[in-house]
Amino acid sequence: MFADRLNFLMSLTHTSNNALAGKLNLTASYISRLRNGRRNLPKKPEFVTTMAAFFAKNITSDEQKNTLERMLRVPSGYPADMAQASELIFSWLITETDDDSLSDDYVSRIGKYNAAYGSKSIYGYELEGNTFLYTLSEKKAGLTEFMKTALNAEKPGTMLLFSDEVSDWVYSDSVSNEFVNTSIATLIDRGWKIKLIYSLNNNYYEFTRRLYNIIPFVATGQVERFFCTRIYQTITRRGLFIIPGIVSLSVNSVESTVEGMPAVFTRDKAAVKALENEFNAFLDFCEPLGTVFSSPFYQNYWTSIHNFAANPANLIMHTRSVSAFFVPRRQVETISVQANNPKFIEIFDKSRRSIEQYLKHSTVCEFISLPTCDELFEGKVPYTFDDLVADEYQYYYTPADFAEHLRAIIEAKKNHAKYYNVYIAPSYMKDFTFLVKENCGYYIRGYGPSGKVFYVTEKTMVSHFWGNFFGFVSRLQPFGQDLAVYEMERLIGEIEARLGSGND
């Protein structure tokens, strides 16, 4: 029991045998024997007090504290006081109990599986052989070691990636996100190929977020994207990370529950081959996913998006704040002068006539997410003219112009029965624009350094995402519409009050 608990604490705090031995004035081999149970605690183990204090000092993150709280079953929560935490850990280490339920807890199995399969340190990213992973930290460690295997390879290969599960555990913190993206960028630069499969189990938000992360790499031509049309509403969901013939990580989840579900990191060639066969079985049901444009200013992009816009079908859309459909013409004229581009007005007028005609036959539902008044007065809110003209220069609203635009949107709602607004939080999908058209297509435009555009025409996926969006909108109606008008009028009032006070 002590061996399991010690092994758990050392794994949780990323502590090596040498590091702990140095703190306790013991030998690393003695610590190793304590961890694997070949050496029992002496009757008066004075060093356990120092050991407990060491672990208490090194348990600092919320994830570490939450894990230990569950492990120790502390009803009042993990102590904030260092001395109390040290005393709690000391009591847990030395208390012998007949209750062996801890050995069934997923965290206590770390030591058992590591000892059985030769893993040196799950948190030290030194996974060998076959290792079972249960906590989110362990799974991140497994993914890190998987990526490191590819990064350390002597020559480029192919990476196979499939997931129909929620991927929060991969992108749940900035460190993990940066590591994965940097690793993929490095591998692509070295000539690696990546085959990536999405499935129907990915809802529109999950799909969009994943796609947004991978879009910067897709335009290289070294990332092949596929969409699996046969997997839907399964109970247990899968994630596969495979380098054929070398290593694999298989992850499982039930609905959105990832923690506690077993994942397996393996270098066993037969196991890797079996998972490769599973990936290829999914691939048999796949279709190519779509087209990526490396810049929205390329002519072929505009040809595609104009064809998309001309297709008479119902549309659901979201830009960074509000679309340019009903920007007052006076503002367009001002920007045309600033840009020294007379065609700007011509293109805008054509687009306005098009949307007016479009709304006679088809429905447009626009998600509205408004900026703060401070952002407007600081000049940080851009127009979304990138939907209208291929102009790389960014134009920004004045507070008065934004208020005027909001009034135009409210007026357009009165004049067009098929034009809807639904309010959503400003943080929701703030990094990209998306449009989905019933039975036609779905496109995502990313902002920031990449500026990539992804255009999906695969019919099953378009139908799937239209259903997701339509269901989302239906749940918000009519409250979402009422809230959109309320929020627009509230912001207009706030802008006018600040302009009237003369403080800005």
C-alpha positions as CSV (number, residue, x, y, z in Angstrom):
1,M,0.0,0.0,0.0
2,F,2.8,2.4,0.9
3,A,4.6,1.6,-2.4
4,D,1.5,2.5,-4.4
5,R,1.0,5.8,-2.5
6,L,4.7,6.8,-2.8
7,N,4.7,5.9,-6.5
8,F,1.6,8.0,-7.0
9,L,3.0,11.1,-5.2
10,M,6.2,10.9,-7.1
11,S,4.4,10.6,-10.4
12,L,2.0,13.4,-9.5
13,T,4.9,15.8,-8.6
14,H,7.3,14.7,-11.4
15,T,9.8,13.5,-8.9
16,S,12.7,11.1,-9.8
17,N,14.3,8.6,-7.4
18,N,17.5,10.7,-7.4
19,A,15.7,13.9,-6.6
20,L,13.7,12.5,-3.6
21,A,16.8,10.6,-2.4
22,G,18.7,13.8,-2.3
23,K,16.1,15.5,-0.2
24,L,15.9,12.6,2.3
25,N,19.6,11.8,2.5
26,L,18.8,8.3,1.2
27,T,20.1,6.4,-1.8
28,A,18.2,6.3,-5.1
29,S,18.2,2.5,-5.0
30,Y,16.5,2.6,-1.6
31,I,13.8,4.8,-2.9
32,S,13.4,2.5,-5.9
33,R,12.9,-0.5,-3.6
34,L,10.3,1.4,-1.5
35,R,8.4,2.3,-4.7
36,N,8.3,-1.3,-6.1
37,G,7.4,-2.8,-2.7
38,R,10.7,-4.8,-2.4
39,R,11.5,-2.8,0.8
40,N,9.0,-2.2,3.6
41,L,8.9,0.9,5.7
42,P,10.9,0.6,9.0
43,K,8.9,0.8,12.2
44,K,10.0,4.3,12.9
45,P,10.4,6.0,9.5
46,E,11.4,9.5,10.6
47,F,12.2,10.5,7.0
48,V,8.4,10.2,6.0
49,T,7.8,13.6,7.8
50,T,10.4,15.3,5.5
51,M,9.0,13.3,2.5
52,A,5.4,14.5,3.2
53,A,6.6,18.1,3.5
54,F,8.5,17.8,0.2
55,F,5.4,16.5,-1.7
56,A,3.2,19.2,-0.1
57,K,5.6,21.9,-1.3
58,N,5.6,20.5,-4.9
59,I,1.8,20.0,-5.3
60,T,1.0,23.5,-6.6
61,S,-1.3,23.2,-9.6
62,D,-5.1,23.0,-9.3
63,E,-5.1,19.7,-11.3
64,Q,-2.5,18.2,-8.8
65,K,-4.6,19.3,-5.8
66,N,-7.9,18.1,-7.3
67,T,-6.3,14.7,-8.1
68,L,-4.9,14.3,-4.6
69,E,-8.2,15.5,-3.1
70,R,-10.0,12.7,-4.9
71,M,-7.3,10.2,-4.0
72,L,-7.4,11.0,-0.3
73,R,-11.2,11.4,-0.3
74,V,-10.9,14.7,1.6
75,P,-14.5,16.0,2.3
76,S,-13.3,19.5,3.2
77,G,-11.1,19.9,0.1
78,Y,-7.3,19.9,-0.2
79,P,-5.8,22.2,2.5
80,A,-4.5,25.6,1.4
81,D,-2.1,25.7,4.4
82,M,1.2,24.0,3.7
83,A,1.6,22.6,7.2
84,Q,-1.9,21.0,7.1
85,A,-1.3,19.6,3.6
86,S,2.0,18.1,4.8
87,E,0.3,16.5,7.9
88,L,-2.5,15.1,5.7
89,I,0.0,13.5,3.3
90,F,2.1,12.2,6.2
91,S,-1.0,10.5,7.7
92,W,-2.0,9.0,4.4
93,L,1.4,7.6,3.7
94,I,1.9,5.8,7.0
95,T,-1.7,4.6,7.8
96,E,-2.2,1.0,7.1
97,T,-5.7,0.1,6.1
98,D,-7.6,-3.1,5.2
99,D,-9.6,-1.1,2.7
100,D,-8.1,-1.9,-0.6
101,S,-10.5,0.1,-2.6
102,L,-7.7,2.6,-3.3
103,S,-6.1,-0.1,-5.4
104,D,-9.1,0.1,-7.7
105,D,-8.9,3.8,-8.1
106,Y,-7.6,4.9,-11.4
107,V,-4.8,7.0,-9.9
108,S,-3.4,4.3,-7.8
109,R,-3.0,2.1,-10.8
110,I,-0.3,4.3,-12.1
111,G,2.3,2.5,-10.1
112,K,1.0,-0.9,-10.9
113,Y,1.0,-0.4,-14.7
114,N,4.3,1.4,-14.7
115,A,6.0,-1.4,-12.8
116,A,4.4,-4.0,-15.0
117,Y,5.3,-2.4,-18.3
118,G,8.6,-0.7,-17.6
119,S,7.5,3.0,-17.7
120,K,10.1,5.1,-15.9
121,S,8.0,8.2,-15.2
122,I,4.6,8.9,-16.6
123,Y,5.0,12.6,-15.8
124,G,8.6,12.7,-17.0
125,Y,7.5,11.6,-20.5
126,E,9.6,8.5,-20.6
127,L,7.0,6.0,-21.6
128,E,8.2,2.6,-22.8
129,G,6.5,-0.6,-23.9
130,N,2.8,-0.5,-23.1
131,T,1.4,2.0,-20.6
132,F,-2.2,2.5,-19.4
133,L,-3.1,6.2,-19.0
134,Y,-6.1,7.4,-17.0
135,T,-5.8,11.0,-15.8
136,L,-5.7,14.0,-18.2
137,S,-2.1,14.7,-17.2
138,E,-1.2,11.1,-18.1
139,K,-2.9,11.4,-21.5
140,K,-1.1,14.6,-22.2
141,A,2.1,12.9,-21.2
142,G,1.3,10.1,-23.7
143,L,0.6,12.6,-26.5
144,T,3.8,14.4,-25.7
145,E,5.8,11.2,-25.9
146,F,4.0,10.3,-29.1
147,M,5.0,13.6,-30.7
148,K,8.6,13.3,-29.3
149,T,8.9,9.9,-31.0
150,A,8.1,11.6,-34.3
151,L,10.3,14.5,-33.7
152,N,13.3,12.2,-32.9
153,A,12.8,10.1,-35.9
154,E,15.8,9.9,-38.3
155,K,13.6,10.4,-41.4
156,P,10.1,11.7,-42.1
157,G,7.1,9.4,-42.1
158,T,3.3,9.5,-42.0
159,M,1.2,10.2,-39.0
160,L,-2.4,8.9,-38.8
161,L,-4.9,10.9,-36.7
162,F,-8.5,10.0,-36.0
163,S,-10.9,11.3,-33.4
164,D,-14.6,11.3,-32.8
165,E,-14.3,12.3,-29.2
166,V,-14.1,15.6,-27.4
167,S,-10.5,16.9,-27.6
168,D,-10.5,19.3,-24.7
169,W,-7.8,17.3,-23.0
170,V,-5.5,18.1,-26.0
171,Y,-6.2,21.9,-26.2
172,S,-7.2,22.5,-22.5
173,D,-4.2,24.8,-21.8
174,S,-1.9,27.1,-23.7
175,V,1.2,24.9,-23.1
176,S,-0.4,21.8,-24.6
177,N,-1.9,23.7,-27.5
178,E,1.4,25.4,-28.3
179,F,3.3,22.1,-28.0
180,V,1.0,20.2,-30.4
181,N,0.9,23.0,-33.0
182,T,4.6,23.6,-32.8
183,S,5.3,19.8,-33.1
184,I,3.1,19.5,-36.2
185,A,4.6,22.6,-37.8
186,T,8.1,21.1,-37.2
187,L,7.2,17.7,-38.6
188,I,5.6,19.2,-41.7
189,D,8.7,21.3,-42.2
190,R,10.7,18.1,-42.1
191,G,8.6,16.5,-44.7
192,W,6.1,14.4,-42.7
193,K,2.7,13.6,-44.1
194,I,-0.5,13.6,-41.9
195,K,-3.8,11.9,-42.6
196,L,-6.5,13.4,-40.5
197,I,-10.1,12.0,-40.2
198,Y,-13.1,13.8,-38.7
199,S,-16.5,12.2,-38.1
200,L,-20.1,12.9,-37.6
201,N,-19.7,12.7,-33.9
202,N,-17.8,16.0,-33.9
203,N,-20.4,18.7,-33.4
204,Y,-20.0,22.1,-35.2
205,Y,-18.2,23.8,-32.4
206,E,-15.8,20.9,-31.8
207,F,-15.2,20.5,-35.6
208,T,-14.6,24.2,-36.1
209,R,-12.2,24.5,-33.2
210,R,-10.1,21.5,-34.4
211,L,-10.1,22.7,-37.9
212,Y,-9.1,26.2,-36.8
213,N,-6.1,24.6,-35.0
214,I,-5.0,22.6,-38.1
215,I,-5.9,25.1,-40.8
216,P,-2.4,26.8,-40.8
217,F,-0.8,23.5,-41.8
218,V,-3.3,22.3,-44.3
219,A,-2.3,24.6,-47.1
220,T,1.1,23.0,-47.2
221,G,-0.4,20.0,-49.1
222,Q,1.1,17.6,-46.6
223,V,-2.1,17.3,-44.5
224,E,-4.8,15.1,-46.0
225,R,-8.3,15.7,-44.5
226,F,-11.1,13.2,-44.6
227,F,-14.6,13.0,-43.3
228,C,-16.0,9.6,-42.1
229,T,-19.7,9.4,-42.9
230,R,-20.6,6.2,-41.1
231,I,-19.8,6.9,-37.4
232,Y,-22.6,8.6,-35.5
233,Q,-24.0,8.6,-31.9
234,T,-21.8,5.8,-30.6
235,I,-21.5,5.5,-26.8
236,T,-17.8,4.9,-26.6
237,R,-15.8,7.3,-28.8
238,R,-12.2,6.8,-30.1
239,G,-9.1,8.7,-30.6
240,L,-6.2,7.3,-32.5
241,F,-2.6,8.7,-32.9
242,I,-0.5,6.4,-34.9
243,I,3.0,6.3,-36.5
244,P,2.8,3.1,-38.5
245,G,5.2,0.4,-37.3
246,I,6.5,2.5,-34.5
247,V,4.1,3.8,-31.8
248,S,0.5,4.5,-31.1
249,L,-1.8,6.2,-28.6
250,S,-5.4,5.1,-28.4
251,V,-7.8,7.2,-26.3
252,N,-11.4,6.4,-25.3
253,S,-14.2,8.5,-23.9
254,V,-17.9,8.1,-23.1
255,E,-19.8,11.1,-24.4
256,S,-17.7,14.1,-23.0
257,T,-16.1,12.1,-20.2
258,V,-12.4,11.6,-20.9
259,E,-10.8,11.5,-17.4
260,G,-10.7,8.0,-15.9
261,M,-11.3,6.3,-19.3
262,P,-8.3,4.1,-20.2
263,A,-5.9,5.1,-22.9
264,V,-3.0,3.0,-24.1
265,F,0.4,4.1,-25.2
266,T,2.2,1.3,-27.0
267,R,5.3,0.6,-29.0
268,D,4.3,-3.1,-29.5
269,K,4.4,-3.6,-33.3
270,A,1.5,-6.0,-33.3
271,A,-0.7,-3.6,-31.3
272,V,0.4,-0.6,-33.5
273,K,-0.5,-2.6,-36.6
274,A,-3.9,-3.5,-35.2
275,L,-4.7,0.1,-34.6
276,E,-3.4,1.0,-38.1
277,N,-5.9,-1.5,-39.5
278,E,-8.7,0.2,-37.4
279,F,-7.7,3.6,-38.9
280,N,-7.8,2.2,-42.4
281,A,-11.2,0.7,-41.8
282,F,-12.4,4.2,-40.9
283,L,-10.7,5.5,-44.0
284,D,-12.7,3.2,-46.2
285,F,-15.9,5.1,-45.2
286,C,-14.3,8.5,-45.8
287,E,-14.7,11.3,-48.3
288,P,-12.2,14.2,-49.0
289,L,-13.3,17.0,-46.6
290,G,-13.0,20.2,-48.5
291,T,-10.8,23.0,-50.0
292,V,-8.3,25.2,-48.2
293,F,-7.3,28.6,-49.5
294,S,-4.1,29.9,-48.1
295,S,-5.2,33.5,-48.4
296,P,-8.7,35.1,-48.8
297,F,-7.2,37.4,-51.3
298,Y,-6.6,34.8,-54.0
299,Q,-8.9,34.9,-57.0
300,N,-10.0,31.3,-56.7
301,Y,-11.2,32.0,-53.2
302,W,-13.5,34.8,-54.4
303,T,-14.8,32.7,-57.2
304,S,-15.8,30.0,-54.7
305,I,-17.3,32.4,-52.2
306,H,-19.3,34.2,-54.9
307,N,-20.7,30.9,-56.1
308,F,-21.5,30.1,-52.5
309,A,-23.3,33.4,-52.0
310,A,-25.3,33.0,-55.3
311,N,-26.7,29.7,-54.3
312,P,-30.4,30.3,-53.2
313,A,-30.6,28.5,-49.8
314,N,-31.1,29.3,-46.2
315,L,-28.0,30.7,-44.4
316,I,-26.7,30.8,-40.8
317,M,-23.6,32.9,-40.2
318,H,-21.3,34.5,-37.7
319,T,-18.6,37.1,-38.1
320,R,-16.4,38.7,-35.5
321,S,-19.2,41.1,-34.4
322,V,-21.8,42.1,-37.0
323,S,-21.8,41.5,-40.8
324,A,-21.4,44.2,-43.4
325,F,-24.8,43.4,-45.0
326,F,-26.5,46.6,-43.7
327,V,-23.6,49.0,-43.2
328,P,-24.9,52.5,-43.9
329,R,-23.9,53.7,-47.4
330,R,-22.4,56.9,-46.0
331,Q,-19.8,54.9,-44.1
332,V,-19.0,53.0,-47.2
333,E,-18.4,56.2,-49.1
334,T,-16.1,57.5,-46.4
335,I,-14.0,54.3,-46.5
336,S,-13.9,54.4,-50.3
337,V,-12.3,57.8,-50.1
338,Q,-9.8,56.5,-47.5
339,A,-8.9,53.5,-49.6
340,N,-8.8,55.6,-52.8
341,N,-10.9,52.9,-54.4
342,P,-14.1,54.0,-56.2
343,K,-14.9,50.4,-57.0
344,F,-15.5,49.8,-53.3
345,I,-18.9,51.5,-53.5
346,E,-19.8,49.7,-56.7
347,I,-19.0,46.3,-55.1
348,F,-20.9,47.2,-51.9
349,D,-24.0,48.4,-53.9
350,K,-24.0,45.1,-55.8
351,S,-23.7,43.1,-52.6
352,R,-26.6,45.1,-51.0
353,R,-28.9,44.5,-53.9
354,S,-28.0,40.9,-53.8
355,I,-28.8,40.4,-50.1
356,E,-32.1,42.4,-50.5
357,Q,-33.1,40.1,-53.3
358,Y,-31.8,37.0,-51.5
359,L,-34.0,37.8,-48.4
360,K,-37.1,37.7,-50.5
361,H,-36.8,33.9,-50.9
362,S,-34.3,32.6,-48.3
363,T,-33.7,33.0,-44.6
364,V,-30.6,34.5,-43.2
365,C,-29.9,34.0,-39.5
366,E,-26.9,36.0,-38.2
367,F,-25.3,35.4,-34.8
368,I,-24.5,38.8,-33.2
369,S,-21.7,39.2,-30.7
370,L,-21.1,42.8,-29.7
371,P,-17.9,44.5,-28.7
372,T,-17.6,46.5,-25.5
373,C,-18.0,50.3,-25.4
374,D,-14.4,50.6,-24.4
375,E,-13.2,48.6,-27.4
376,L,-15.1,51.0,-29.7
377,F,-13.8,54.1,-28.1
378,E,-10.2,52.7,-28.3
379,G,-10.7,52.1,-32.0
380,K,-10.3,48.3,-31.8
381,V,-13.4,47.1,-33.7
382,P,-12.9,46.4,-37.4
383,Y,-15.4,46.3,-40.2
384,T,-16.1,42.9,-41.7
385,F,-15.7,44.1,-45.3
386,D,-13.5,41.1,-46.0
387,D,-16.8,39.4,-46.9
388,L,-17.3,42.0,-49.7
389,V,-14.0,43.1,-51.2
390,A,-10.5,41.7,-51.5
391,D,-8.8,44.4,-49.5
392,E,-6.0,43.6,-47.1
393,Y,-6.2,46.9,-45.3
394,Q,-8.3,46.9,-42.1
395,Y,-10.9,49.6,-41.5
396,Y,-12.2,50.4,-38.0
397,Y,-15.4,51.8,-36.7
398,T,-15.8,55.0,-34.8
399,P,-18.3,54.6,-31.9
400,A,-20.9,56.8,-33.7
401,D,-20.6,54.8,-36.9
402,F,-21.0,51.5,-35.0
403,A,-24.2,52.8,-33.3
404,E,-25.5,53.9,-36.7
405,H,-24.8,50.5,-38.1
406,L,-26.7,48.8,-35.3
407,R,-29.7,51.0,-35.9
408,A,-29.5,50.0,-39.6
409,I,-29.5,46.3,-38.6
410,I,-32.6,46.8,-36.3
411,E,-34.4,48.6,-39.1
412,A,-33.5,45.8,-41.6
413,K,-35.1,43.3,-39.2
414,K,-38.3,45.3,-39.4
415,N,-38.2,45.4,-43.2
416,H,-37.2,41.8,-43.9
417,A,-39.2,39.0,-42.3
418,K,-36.6,36.4,-43.3
419,Y,-33.7,38.2,-41.6
420,Y,-33.0,37.1,-38.0
421,N,-30.4,38.0,-35.4
422,V,-29.5,35.7,-32.4
423,Y,-27.3,37.1,-29.7
424,I,-24.3,35.0,-28.5
425,A,-21.5,35.8,-26.0
426,P,-18.6,37.8,-27.6
427,S,-16.1,35.0,-26.7
428,Y,-18.0,32.4,-28.7
429,M,-15.9,31.5,-31.8
430,K,-14.3,35.0,-31.8
431,D,-11.3,33.9,-33.9
432,F,-13.1,33.0,-37.0
433,T,-16.1,33.6,-39.3
434,F,-18.3,30.8,-40.4
435,L,-21.2,30.4,-42.8
436,V,-23.2,27.3,-43.4
437,K,-25.8,27.0,-46.1
438,E,-28.5,24.4,-46.2
439,N,-27.5,21.6,-48.6
440,C,-24.8,23.8,-50.2
441,G,-21.7,24.3,-48.2
442,Y,-19.9,25.4,-45.1
443,Y,-16.9,27.7,-44.9
444,I,-14.6,29.0,-42.1
445,R,-12.4,32.0,-42.3
446,G,-9.7,32.2,-39.6
447,Y,-8.3,35.5,-38.4
448,G,-4.9,36.3,-37.0
449,P,-1.5,35.4,-38.7
450,S,-2.8,32.5,-40.7
451,G,-5.9,34.0,-42.4
452,K,-6.7,30.6,-43.9
453,V,-10.1,29.8,-45.4
454,F,-11.6,26.3,-45.3
455,Y,-14.5,25.5,-47.7
456,V,-16.5,22.3,-47.2
457,T,-18.8,21.0,-49.9
458,E,-19.1,17.3,-48.8
459,K,-22.9,16.8,-48.7
460,T,-23.1,14.6,-45.6
461,M,-21.0,16.9,-43.6
462,V,-22.8,20.0,-44.8
463,S,-26.2,18.4,-43.9
464,H,-24.8,17.4,-40.5
465,F,-23.6,20.9,-39.6
466,W,-26.7,22.5,-40.9
467,G,-28.7,20.3,-38.6
468,N,-26.4,21.2,-35.7
469,F,-26.7,25.0,-36.3
470,F,-30.4,24.9,-37.0
471,G,-31.0,23.0,-33.8
472,F,-28.9,25.5,-31.9
473,V,-30.7,28.5,-33.4
474,S,-34.1,26.9,-32.8
475,R,-33.3,26.5,-29.1
476,L,-32.5,30.2,-28.8
477,Q,-35.6,31.5,-30.6
478,P,-37.4,33.7,-29.8
479,F,-35.4,34.6,-26.7
480,G,-32.1,35.0,-28.7
481,Q,-33.7,37.4,-31.1
482,D,-35.2,39.5,-28.4
483,L,-31.9,39.5,-26.6
484,A,-30.1,40.6,-29.8
485,V,-32.3,43.7,-30.2
486,Y,-32.0,44.4,-26.4
487,E,-28.2,44.2,-26.5
488,M,-27.9,46.3,-29.6
489,E,-30.1,49.0,-28.2
490,R,-28.3,48.8,-24.9
491,L,-24.9,49.4,-26.6
492,I,-26.3,52.2,-28.7
493,G,-27.5,53.9,-25.5
494,E,-24.1,53.5,-23.9
495,I,-22.3,54.9,-26.9
496,E,-24.6,57.9,-27.0
497,A,-24.3,58.6,-23.3
498,R,-20.5,58.7,-23.5
499,L,-20.5,60.8,-26.6
500,G,-23.0,63.2,-25.0
501,S,-20.9,63.5,-21.9
502,G,-17.9,64.7,-23.9
503,N,-15.6,62.5,-21.9
504,D,-14.3,60.6,-24.9
